[in-house]
């Protein structure tokens, strides 16, 4: 059994940087991952 198997993770700001890496690691450890992001309009 993986460490986060059966768990759900909601990660905000997961499109890049540290948020993305956290989402990837949680998924590797068995979590179901839901994530959001907000793009900036310049």
Buried (B, 14 or more C-beta within 10 A) or exposed (E): EEEBEEEEBEBEBBEEEEBBEBBEEBBEEEBEBEBEEEEEEE
